[in-house]
């Protein structure tokens, strides 16, 4: 299991997609799950037991699994339809809180991307998600700062600089 963590707009999703492609090029099948499939503006972190139950537990038992990612309807999150995932030898969990202290020892690799300074990361996320979400994204950045400080996430990860 691989965790890819860091603040929003740091390039985690891009790095994760590149890792999936690189593994496939080497004949290694993988599954990529994003914390964005669970996190919402009002619940940025406490959803983890659902991911544990639906994905991580099944992965560790080498079972295929179903999970229900969030979908956004009229600006509100709802539980989406079941997604069936076939077990693969590599599970990548990407997103804010992926390498959280409570489960870090279960991951074989934990990677961290810092990305650019916060204002540039905010610009990236607004460009991706839309101007209407700017205030949410700014509050999210403040959540991340507090979360990472208390959790100590970066200290237990291998720091990556995808620009190198």
C-alpha positions in Angstrom: 0.0 0.0 0.0 1.2 3.5 -0.9 0.0 6.8 0.5 0.5 10.1 -1.3 -0.1 13.1 0.9 0.5 16.8 1.1 -1.5 20.0 0.8 -4.1 20.7 -1.8 -2.8 21.9 -5.1 0.6 20.3 -4.5 0.4 17.8 -7.4 -0.6 14.7 -5.6 -3.2 13.6 -8.1 -0.9 14.2 -11.0 1.9 12.3 -9.3 -0.4 9.4 -8.4 -1.7 9.1 -12.0 1.9 9.0 -13.2 2.8 6.4 -10.7 -0.1 4.2 -11.8 1.1 4.6 -15.5 4.7 3.8 -14.5 3.6 0.7 -12.6 1.5 -0.5 -15.5 4.4 0.0 -17.9 6.3 -2.4 -15.7 3.5 -4.9 -15.6 2.3 -4.0 -12.1 -1.4 -3.6 -11.7 -2.6 -1.1 -9.2 -5.8 0.6 -7.9 -5.9 4.3 -7.1 -8.3 5.7 -4.5 -8.5 9.4 -3.8 -9.5 10.8 -0.4 -11.6 13.2 -2.5 -13.9 10.3 -2.9 -14.7 10.6 0.8 -13.8 14.1 2.1 -16.3 16.9 2.0 -16.1 20.6 3.0 -17.9 19.8 6.3 -16.1 16.5 6.9 -12.5 16.8 5.8 -11.1 13.8 7.8 -13.5 11.8 10.0 -14.7 9.6 7.1 -11.6 7.4 7.4 -13.3 4.4 9.0 -15.5 4.1 5.8 -12.3 3.9 3.7 -10.8 1.4 6.1 -13.9 -0.8 6.0 -14.6 -0.6 2.3 -11.2 -0.4 0.7 -8.2 -1.0 3.0 -9.6 -4.0 4.9 -10.7 -5.7 1.7 -7.3 -5.0 0.1 -5.5 -6.5 3.0 -7.7 -9.6 2.8 -7.0 -9.7 -1.0 -10.7 -9.3 -1.8 -12.4 -7.3 -4.6 -14.5 -4.6 -3.0 -17.2 -2.1 -3.5 -17.1 1.5 -2.3 -19.3 4.5 -2.7 -17.5 7.7 -3.6 -19.1 11.0 -2.9 -20.7 12.9 -5.8 -21.6 16.5 -5.7 -25.2 17.5 -6.6 -26.1 21.2 -6.6 -23.0 21.9 -4.5 -23.8 19.3 -1.8 -22.1 15.9 -1.3 -24.1 12.8 -1.6 -23.1 9.1 -1.4 -22.7 8.0 -5.0 -23.4 4.6 -6.6 -21.3 1.6 -5.7 -18.0 1.3 -7.6 -16.6 -2.2 -8.0 -12.9 -2.6 -7.8 -10.9 -5.7 -8.6 -8.1 -6.5 -6.1 -4.7 -5.6 -7.5 -1.3 -6.1 -5.8 -0.8 -2.3 -5.3 -3.2 0.0 -3.6 -2.5 3.7 -3.8 -4.4 6.1 -1.6 -3.9 9.7 -2.7 -5.0 12.9 -1.1 -5.0 15.1 2.0 -4.8 12.9 5.2 -3.8 9.7 3.2 -0.7 9.2 5.4 -2.4 10.0 8.7 -0.8 8.8 11.9 -3.6 6.3 12.7 -2.8 4.1 9.8 0.7 5.1 8.6 2.3 1.9 9.7 0.1 -0.1 7.3 1.5 1.6 4.3 4.7 0.2 2.7 5.5 3.7 1.3 4.3 7.1 2.4 5.1 10.0 0.0 4.7 13.8 0.6 4.6 16.6 -1.9 4.9 20.1 -0.7 4.0 21.9 -4.0 4.4 25.6 -4.4 3.6 28.3 -1.8 0.0 28.4 -0.5 -1.2 31.3 -2.8 -0.1 29.4 -5.9 -1.6 26.1 -4.7 -4.9 28.0 -4.1 -4.8 29.3 -7.6 -4.2 25.8 -8.9 -7.2 24.4 -7.0 -9.5 27.3 -8.0 -8.5 26.7 -11.6 -9.3 23.0 -11.2 -12.5 23.3 -9.1 -13.9 26.7 -10.2 -14.1 30.2 -8.8 -17.3 29.4 -6.9 -15.3 27.1 -4.6 -12.6 29.7 -3.7 -13.8 30.4 -0.2 -14.2 26.6 0.5 -10.7 26.0 -0.8 -9.2 28.7 1.3 -10.9 27.3 4.4 -9.6 23.9 3.3 -6.1 25.2 3.2 -6.5 26.4 6.8 -7.8 23.0 7.8 -4.8 21.3 6.2 -2.3 23.5 8.0 -3.8 22.5 11.3 -4.3 18.9 10.4 -0.7 18.4 9.3 0.7 20.3 12.3 -1.2 18.1 14.8 -0.8 14.9 12.9 2.9 15.4 12.0 2.2 13.8 8.6 5.2 15.2 6.6 7.7 13.9 9.2 6.8 10.3 8.5 6.8 10.5 4.7 9.5 10.5 2.0 9.5 14.0 0.6 9.2 14.1 -3.2 9.9 17.0 -5.6 8.2 15.9 -8.8 9.9 18.8 -10.6 13.2 17.1 -10.3 
